[in-house]
Amino acid sequence: MKPSCARVVVFGNEKGGSGKSTAAMHVAVALARMEKRVAVIDLDVRQRSLARQLENRAAWAAKSGKALAIPERLAVPVSTASSLDAVAAEESDAFAQTLAAAEAFDFVVIDTPGANTHLSRLAHAAADMLVTPLNDSFVDFDLLANIDPQTFAVTRPSIYSDFVWECRKRRLLARKPALDWIVMRNRLAGTDARNKRRMTAALDALARRIGFRVVAGFGERVIYRELFPSGLTVLDLPQPGLDISLSMSHLAARQEVRALVSALAVPTRESAVEAQSAA
């Protein structure tokens, strides 16, 4: 089968509450607003936060008559098999078929659950770009690496970093381009606090050791949660019929999204075709 030129962007982190769905929604909509063909897959089959946001977005567009850029949602059917082996086989087939159906898109944005599930592992293995949102806390950092409690120096990579390393090795063995891993720092403190400085030093040291890029993420802003029922993003504001006026905080949030999309430096479909031709 001809390999897909779609760029697979996976938002992954085995810890819940890191902001994966919010980031995935804003990046997917930002790409769609740039007139890219974007497909979205939500693999969190229980919470369905990203899928619900897209459903809310479609409902808002229909109700308001406003033309919104809406990525196309693709679903991976949930297995009803009784044995774990059968579930894994069905999920593997369903995921492969869904990715094959996304071949015509420019980007496939995948949101994963905050747990080590079979579907999440499949998504990580398929990723061209992995974005790991991380709250600016050593509680969250522990998933990436262990640190010395006195010096705060990194002692060794932790379970999630080891998992990503295995995904990278499988990509190289399959002669695929190297995985581009980005760690996105969310909820950064506005002041130059001691924790912030220590996190910066630890992330920089780990990035050099295991190879990922660190980018600034989203601040702790109510607007990201406030827009969930309408399925809107900060890029859609202001919106007729929505009782939210633009404030300095909203403008700052919009700039955070634009800065993130720019920092990701997501390749175009044309550059992916050229890379495949050169391989």
N, C-alpha and C positions, 0 to 999 in steps of 0.2 A: 504493500500500500504506500502511496506517495506520502512522505512526511508532511505534517501540517506546518504551515508558515505562521500560524497563530502563536503569539508570545504568551506563555502561561505564567501568570503572576499569582503566586500563592501567598496568602497571609496566614502565617503559622506561628503558633506558640502554644506549648502544652499547658500554660497557665491561663485560667479564665480571667476575664476582667481587664485584659491588657489593651483593649481598644481595636481588636482585629476587624470586627464588623464595621465599625465607624470608619476606619481607615479604608477598608475595601470598598465601601459604598462611595466615599468621596473620590477615590482614585478612579473607580469605574465610571462614575458620572462625569468626572473631569475629562477622561479620555473620550467619552461619548460626545461631550460638548465640543471636543476638538474634531468631531466628525469621523472618529475612528469607529470601526465595527467592533463592538464589545459584547462578549457573552459573560454571564456571571453564573457561577455554580456555588451553592451554599451546601456544604457538607455537614453542617451542624443540624442533624435531622430532628433533634428535639427542640432546641430553642428557635432555630430558623430566623435569627435576627436580620440577616441580610436579605433573605427571601421576603420577609414581612415588610422591610423597608421598600423594596421594589414594588410589592403589591400596593402598599400605601401610596407610592409615587404615581403608579398608573391610575389609581382611584382619584387622586388629587387632580391629575391632568384631565381626566374625563369630567370631573365635577366643575373645574374652573374654566375649562376650555382653553387652557394655556398649553402651548406646545413645549413640552419638556423633552430633553434628551434622555431617553430611557434605554439602558442596556437590556439586551435580551436574556431572560433567565432560562437556564437549562437545568433540568432536574435529573438526579441520579436515583433511580427507583430503590426503595428500601427493601432489602431481602426479608422474606418471611420464612426462610428455611429453618429447620429445627436444629441442625448441627452446625458447629462453628466452622468446620471445613466447607460445608455447603454455602454458608453465608459468605465466607471469604471468596469463594469461587464466583458466586453470583455478583457480589459487589465489584470484583475485579472486571468481570465481563461488562457490567453496566457502566462502570466508570470509563472503560476503554471505548465503549460505544458512544458515550456522551462526548468524550474528547474528539472522537472521529467526526461527530456531528458539528463540532465547533471549528472544523478545518477552514471554513471560509471566512472566519472572523480575523480581525487584526490582533485582538487581545482576548484572553480568557482569564478572568479574575476569579480566583477560588478562595472562599472563606472556609477555614477549618475549625473544628471544635477545640475547646481548651482541654483536650485529653488525647491520649495516644490510642486512637482508633484505627481500624484497618483502612477506612476511607481516607483518613488523614495521612496515613503512611503512603497510600497510593498517590495522593496529591503532591506530597513532598517529593516523591520519586519522579513525578512528571514536571516539576517546576523548572522553568528557565530562570525565573527570578523569585527569590524567597524574601518576603518582608516580615520581619519579626518585631511587632510592637512590644515595647518594654516600658513598664512604669519605672520611674526614676527612683528605684528602691532596691536595696540589696536583697530583699525578700524575692523579688522578681529575678534579680541578677543570678541568684543561686541556681536557677534552671540552666544558665549558660556556663557558669563556672563556680568552683569553690574558692574562697579567699581565706587568707590568714586573718584571724580576728584581731590581731594586734597591729599588723602593718598594712592590712587591706590589700596585700599583694595577691595576685592570682596564683593559686597553687596547682590547679588542674582544671581542664574543661569538665563540665557536668553532663547530665544525661541528654539534654536536648542538643547540645553542641556535638556530642558523640553521635547522636542520631543523624544530624545534618551531615556530619563527616562521612557516614556510611552512604548517604544519598549521593554525595559528591563522588565517591569512589565508583558507585554503580554507573553514574553518568559517564565518567571517564572510560570505564570498561566497555560501555555501549558506544563509545566514540561520539558522544554528544558534547556540545560546547559546555564549558565550565559553568557551574551554577553561580549566579550572582546573588550573594546573600547580603541583605541590608538589615541592620538593627535600627529600629525607629524609636527614639527616646521620647516617650509620652510623659505628660504632666511634669515638665521641667519646672523647677522653682525659679521664680523671677529674680531672686537675689542670689548672690554668690555665696550660697550656704556651704558648710563643710561637707555635708552629704553629697551635694552636687559635684564638688571638686573631687571627692573620692570616687564617685561613680564615673566621672570623666576619665580619671587616671586608670581605673580598672577596665573600663570598656576599651580605651585606647590600647592598653597592654594586651588584652584578649584579642582585639582585632588584628594586631600585628602577629599574634601567635597562631591563630586559626583562620584568619582571612575573611573578614566581612567589612562592609562599609557602615559607618555610623552616620545617621541623618537625624535632624531635628524633627520631632513629630508634633502632636497636638497638645495644647495646654489644657488645663482643667477648666473647661468652659461649659456652662449650662446649655448653650445654644445647640451643641452637638446632640444632646439628649432631647432637647425641646422639639427638634425638627423631625424626630422619629415618626410620630403619628401621621405626618403629611408625606413622608418619604422624600422630603426636600433636603438639599445640602446648603451649606453656607454660600456656595457659588450661585444658587438660585435666587438669593435675596437681592432686593425686596420682592415680595410676591403679593399681587392683588388678592384680597380676601383673607390674608394672614395677618393677624394682629401682632406683628413683630416689625418694629422699625429698626433701621440700621443704626448700630451704635459703634463706638470705637472698638469694643470687644469683638463685635461681629466682623468688622473690617480686619481686625487682627487675625481672627479665625480664618477668614478667607485667604489672607496672605500665608497662613500656615499651610493650607491645602495647596496653594500654588507653589510654594517653596518645596513641599514634599514631592509633588509631581515633577518639578524641575530637577530635584536632587536624585530622584530615581533614575533619570536619564533613560527612560524606557525606549529601546530601539523601535524604529518603525518597521512595518511589514516589509518594506523594500529592502532595508538593511538586513533583515532576517533572511530574505531570499538570496541576497548577495553572499551572506555568510555560508548558507547551505550549498550554494554553487561552488564556492571556493574550497569547501571541505572535501 
